[in-house]
Amino acid sequence: MNESDHKVIPARNPSAAIVYYAICVLLFPVFLLGYVIWIGAMFARRKSSASATAQAPLFARWLEHHLGSRPDEGASRLLPVAPGVPPLGWRLVGGPLLLAHRISGYVPKAFRYPFEGEITLQNQGGARQTFYDRMIQQYTPEMAQFVILGAGYDTRALNLPKDAPVQSFEIDTPATVAGKREMLVKAGIDTTGVVLVAADFETEDWLTRLIENGFDPGKTTLFIWEGVTMYLDRAAVEETLCNIAGTAKGSIVAFDYFTSEVLESKALVMRSVRASLKAGGEPLKFGVDSTPPSRERLAELLRSCGLSLIEQRTLGQETNGKRAWGGFAIATMK
């Protein structure tokens, strides 16, 4: 069945939502089987393969592409050739969701674009994606360079116009970069204007590696650092921020973070998040001090590294008795 074969019902239509979730419930055994196959493959490769946490954003972009909410041809072509992602697994996970959408026309909140409404731990991936897309649209026309730190299987640099004046760089661990190079060749994706750089943020001087591959620290640059800070130790986070602060005046860094609330909370959901990530070989290591107001704790961290906070969104309600669990931020050189 093609998208044109059915009438698309508005995303917030209650009847469409009922139909969508009824189909999902009926097909849940199929979804669960796919999930078990996928997770099993991920755990089998966790010590030798690329970052497992890079798979979820890629799948989300693949799904949004096929839901028609956010076109991303690169993600659509990369997922089928991603290392450690079993074809049967992602097809059984994605198939029920796409079928339910095609019958009902409904798009779940987590996959609507642009994301709107309250951000939770469960849907923060969609909100994060909208945040970074806005940063790229707003700032790349003013920049000479575009750097994705901890790029994983990101496709944003690949989706920029080939005649765009900005030079793009992606940097990640050697294993992830090697895997992505293979994926790009298999998928037949043109990488003109994008330089892939291998470096480990915790053990290597990533800025030197960038410079060796053509990066010019004297040119204005947009850095985006998506879904990475929480997996690094504090020293690596601070060193990265200080390196960014040493680049050209007018450069911008956009990043997201967890607070210490996620690392220390005894709540079941937080404990489950930490346990699942640790079991997958990528434990949470860093969180900004959650003492209210956490925005001030973040600003202090940035100032100590030579950066100035220019925009921030706190995630989660923050009161004297309740602490924020994360945030999105934009900073520039002081």
WOLIN-V686764 format. One record per backbone hydrogen bond with DSSP energy under -1.0 kcal/mol. NH is the residue of the N-H (numbers start at 0). CO is the residue of the C=O. Records with the same first field share a line. If there is no record, write none. Layout:
NH = CO ; CO
This chain:
4 = 1
5 = 2
12 = 9
16 = 12
17 = 13
18 = 14
19 = 15
20 = 16
21 = 17
22 = 18
23 = 19
24 = 20
25 = 21
26 = 22
27 = 24
30 = 26
31 = 27
32 = 28
33 = 29
34 = 30
35 = 31
36 = 32
37 = 33
38 = 34
39 = 35
40 = 36
41 = 37
42 = 38
43 = 39
44 = 40
47 = 44
48 = 44
54 = 51
57 = 53
58 = 54
59 = 55
60 = 56
61 = 57
62 = 58
63 = 59
64 = 60
65 = 61
66 = 62
67 = 63
68 = 63
69 = 63
75 = 71
76 = 72
77 = 73
78 = 74
80 = 77
81 = 78
84 = 81
89 = 85
90 = 86
91 = 87
92 = 88
93 = 89
94 = 90
97 = 93
98 = 94
99 = 95
100 = 96
101 = 97
102 = 98
103 = 99
104 = 100
110 = 107
111 = 108
123 = 119
126 = 122
127 = 123
128 = 124
129 = 125
130 = 126
131 = 127
132 = 128
133 = 129
134 = 130
135 = 131
136 = 132
137 = 133
138 = 134
139 = 135
141 = 138
142 = 139
143 = 219
144 = 219
145 = 166
146 = 221
147 = 168
148 = 223
149 = 170
150 = 170
153 = 150
158 = 154
163 = 160
166 = 143
167 = 192
168 = 145
169 = 194
170 = 147
171 = 196
176 = 172
177 = 173
178 = 174
179 = 175
180 = 176
181 = 177
182 = 178
183 = 179
184 = 180
185 = 181
186 = 182
188 = 183
193 = 190
194 = 167
196 = 169
198 = 171
203 = 199
205 = 203
208 = 204
209 = 205
210 = 206
211 = 207
213 = 210
214 = 209
218 = 215
221 = 144
222 = 251
223 = 146
224 = 253
230 = 227
231 = 228
236 = 232
237 = 233
238 = 234
239 = 235
240 = 236
241 = 237
242 = 238
243 = 239
244 = 240
246 = 243
247 = 216
250 = 247
251 = 220
252 = 330
253 = 222
254 = 328
255 = 224
256 = 326
258 = 324
259 = 287
261 = 258
263 = 259
264 = 260
270 = 266
271 = 267
272 = 268
273 = 269
274 = 270
275 = 271
276 = 272
277 = 273
278 = 274
279 = 275
280 = 277
281 = 276
284 = 229
285 = 229
287 = 257
295 = 292
296 = 292
297 = 293
298 = 294
299 = 295
300 = 296
301 = 297
302 = 298
303 = 299
305 = 302
306 = 301
307 = 331
309 = 329
310 = 329
312 = 327
314 = 325
318 = 321
324 = 314
325 = 314
326 = 256
327 = 312
328 = 254
329 = 310
330 = 252
331 = 307
333 = 305
